[in-house]
């Protein structure tokens, strides 16, 4: 059994999608990131970066003590190696996949997250920041479009690279059809979205998001973190 510390966000969806694709049994422990549950001692023991998702595998390969892993890319690779699925074993195929996973966590995810923050959550609208991240998001979609010109998936066969990237590509955003200029990305997105495991994994915990706009407490927890504020929050949960 695998315990998943989770909140329904793109990074969380990556893991539930992979677990569903691999048909691995798992339990979900919600971590309400808007209420500071990521600062509890129990969660910090699994994820010292105060971020979800994280997992604990109680039946690791070779037996022994449970294995705890944080960071979505590391979790995806771990699950792929555990099951022998969605990550080639030959060196060329393996790193064809892993470089696109790295691309997602280093480029697409942070840029999409910053764009969403400045466009949707920032208390002051900063045109420069919005334009900066809108343009960079557009550039990254162009990278995907070129990549998909001669293949159906990012690394040839469907893999953890597609799962990781799919979660951070939004066909529509703030009333705009984002993929209108990227037909190959749009086709790929729909192909991945049609997979039963993707639908099921994406839906995990959907009801947890139905709490309306962020209140002041959630904004403070999500957007006001510093080393000092995190240390204080951790102390308050002990």
C-alpha positions, 0 to 999 in steps of 0.5 A: 500500500502507498500513502499519498499526501495530496491536494488536488493541484497539478503536482498532486494530479501527476501522482494520482494519475501515475498510481491509477495508470499502474493500478497500484493500491493507495490511500489519500491523506489530504494536505490542505495547503491553504490551512497550513497542514503542510507544516505539521510534524507528521507531514514534515517527516515525509516532505521536509520542503513543506510541499505536497505531493509526497508518498510513503511506500509500505511495500518497497522493492526488496522489502524492508522499512517503508520508503518516503519520497517527496517532489513529484518528479522523484515520485514519478521516477520511483513509481516507474522503476517500482512497476517497470512501466512508463519509463524505458530501461535502456539508457537512451530511452530512459533519459529521453523521458527524464529530460522532459520530466526535468523540463516540466519541473524546471520550466513549464510548471514554474512559469505556469504557476507564476502566470496564474499567481500574477494574473489571478491571485496577486493583490496588485495587477502588474502588467509587466509580470503578466506579460513576462510569464504569458510570453514565456508560457507561449514560448514553452508551448512552442517547444512542445509543438515542435517536439510533437511534430513527428511523434505522438508523445513527448518521448515516443511512447506514453510515459511519465513525461506526458503525465507530468506535462499534461497536468500543467498545460491548460487548454483554456485560461481566463476565457482564452483558448490557449492552444488555438495556435498549437494544434499538435499540443491540443491533439496530444492533450486530448489524447492523454486526457481521454485515458481512463486512468488520467480521468480517474487520477485527475478527479481524485479529491476534486471536492476539496477544491470547491471552497470558493475564492481564497480567504485572507488566511489561505493567501497568507499561508500560500503566498507569505512564506519566508524562512521565519514564517515557516519556522513559526508555523512548524512550531505552532503545529507541534 
